[in-house]
């Protein structure tokens, strides 16, 4: 059995990366609202994932205001896929 990824153990980070699989990139505010967390909580989770190389972040302008766009990196997709495979192995062991 493989190992769970320490960066994805926090439920919010797991949900964040899972949400990013459905889009090429997403605006920070949309992700924040989807997760139901504050800006500061999301910023901390994003920073952890960016530092790990799992999420890409870029600044831009949308409807005349500055915004941050987030995307799952190829490494992030692989790590998430591997993490989910380990979770499935664990769950398969439950009666």
C-alpha positions in Angstrom: 0.0 0.0 0.0 1.2 3.5 -0.8 1.5 6.4 1.6 -1.0 9.2 2.1 0.4 12.6 1.1 0.9 14.8 4.1 -0.1 17.9 2.2 -3.5 16.5 1.4 -4.3 15.2 4.9 -6.2 18.4 5.8 -9.8 18.0 4.6 -9.9 21.5 3.1 -6.7 20.9 1.0 -8.1 17.6 -0.2 -11.4 19.2 -1.2 -9.5 22.2 -2.8 -7.4 20.0 -5.0 -10.4 17.8 -5.9 -12.4 20.9 -6.9 -9.5 22.1 -9.1 -9.6 18.8 -11.1 -12.8 20.0 -12.7 -11.5 23.2 -14.2 -8.4 24.5 -16.0 -8.2 27.3 -13.5 -10.5 29.1 -11.1 -10.8 32.5 -9.5 -9.8 32.7 -5.8 -13.2 34.0 -4.7 -15.0 31.2 -6.5 -12.9 28.6 -4.8 -13.3 30.3 -1.4 -17.0 30.3 -1.7 -17.1 26.7 -2.9 -15.1 25.6 0.1 -17.0 27.9 2.5 -13.8 29.3 4.1 -12.4 32.7 4.8 -9.8 34.4 2.5 -7.1 33.9 5.2 -7.9 30.2 5.6 -7.9 29.6 1.8 -4.7 31.7 1.4 -2.8 29.5 4.0 -4.0 26.3 2.3 -3.1 27.6 -1.2 0.3 28.8 0.0 1.1 25.3 1.3 0.0 23.7 -1.9 1.9 26.2 -4.1 5.1 25.7 -2.0 4.7 21.9 -2.6 4.3 22.5 -6.3 0.8 21.1 -6.4 -1.1 24.3 -7.3 -0.2 27.2 -9.6 -1.2 30.7 -8.8 -1.3 33.7 -11.1 -2.5 37.3 -10.6 -4.7 39.0 -13.2 -7.6 41.4 -13.7 -11.2 40.3 -13.9 -14.1 42.7 -14.5 -11.7 45.6 -13.6 -10.4 44.2 -10.3 -7.2 42.4 -9.3 -7.7 38.7 -8.7 -5.8 35.5 -8.2 -6.4 32.5 -10.4 -5.5 29.0 -9.2 -4.9 25.8 -11.1 -3.8 22.3 -10.2 -0.3 21.5 -11.6 0.5 18.2 -13.3 2.4 17.2 -10.2 -0.7 18.1 -8.1 -2.9 15.9 -10.3 -0.6 13.0 -9.9 -0.2 13.4 -6.1 -4.0 13.7 -5.7 -4.6 10.6 -7.9 -2.1 8.6 -5.8 -3.5 9.9 -2.5 -7.0 8.9 -3.6 -5.8 5.5 -4.6 -4.4 4.9 -1.1 -7.7 6.2 0.5 -9.5 3.6 -1.7 -7.2 0.8 -0.5 -7.9 1.8 3.1 -11.6 2.0 2.5 -11.7 -1.4 0.8 -10.5 -2.9 4.0 -13.6 -1.7 5.9 -16.3 -4.3 6.4 
